Amino acid sequence: MHEKALEIKLSVADHYHNFVIVSYNNMGNSFLHLGRYNEALSTFKKALKIKWSLLNNNQNSSRKTHIVKLYNNIRPVHTLQRNHEKALFLFSKSLKITLSLPHHDQIEIANLYCRIGVIYYDQKKYDKSLDMFRKTLKIKLSQLHYNHLDTSSDYIYIAAIYHHQGKYDDALYMLRKSLQIQLSALGYNHTTVAVSYAKMGNIYEN
């Protein structure tokens, strides 16, 4: 169906039109869900190429935001294929563009730092990962309440890095910070709280 829609739109509109980009995205998402990653990647890249050509003619913030969204479409393909370097490259491009926007969303910046941190963590590049998660946490603490549940996961990521580095006291400190937030937001009988206690137990065993 998506292929038919694309055929119709190409026949009645210039192939640089945004409707064509939407069709390529829909096709890419279909290929992605079917596990046809190479076809998904090829289709997403076609959408990206068109959007870049439009951006060259009009450098407004809206078009830049769409470029970031297209990068974010491609990134899961690389992640599923375990192409960490390519996923990292796309996150870095997204971060650079988002930072260039005059009124960028601070929380979106924090989320990009977090995603980059996860890739570094998977690559066992713990120092780089820690730097990204610290940036994430710093932004969230400035934008959200210090007791906001979203900050809890960042403390957990940092604790996991300290655990891998053998810094058990630091890891426990971060887990306690996370646990305090979870208890305040979720209560004592939540499964997330139980998981945090289990993580602390694992560290004590070491």
Disulfide bonds with the S-S distance in Angstrom:
none
